[in-house]
Amino acid sequence: MFKRVIILLVLSSVLIALVLVKDHASAPVNHTITKSNGSTNYTMVEYKISKIKGNQYYGKNEDGTDIIFSSKNILSGDKIRVHDVVICYFEKDNLGKGLAKVEKK
């Protein structure tokens, strides 16, 4: 009985280790491009504008992820319309901070 418990614990540990390694190694594929812009690094994601409601812009990425941002994030001054492709910049080291800026592609 003691041997079975030890074998069960060892097999469970191996299984957990494999799951953690697989989870850590897999990264979401969302076609992001990382560029260095001066001293700040950005993660850039392209979205196609699907709807504009007031000053709110709604976009969708090729992989199906959505974004909503306001006109205050558009720094380029370009007129963005439905079906335009925009590039959204997020700080590479601080994605939780949110959207840094948006520009028309």
HUDABEL-V26437 format. One record per backbone hydrogen bond with DSSP energy under -1.0 kcal/mol. CO is the residue of the C=O (numbers start at 1). NH is the residue of the N-H. Records with the same first field share a line. If there is no record, write none. Layout:
BEGIN
CO->NH / NH
END
This chain:
BEGIN
1->5
2->6
3->7
4->8
5->9
6->10
7->11
8->12
9->13
10->14
11->15
12->16
13->17
14->18
15->19
16->20
17->21
18->22
19->23
20->24
21->25
22->26
33->44
35->42
37->40
40->37
41->92
42->35
43->90
44->33
45->88
47->86
48->60
49->83
51->58
53->56
55->71
56->53
57->69
58->50 / 51
59->67
60->48
61->64
65->61
67->59
69->57
70->73
71->74
73->102
81->84
84->49
85->105
86->47
87->103
88->45
89->100 / 101
90->43
94->97
95->98
101->89
102->75
103->87
END
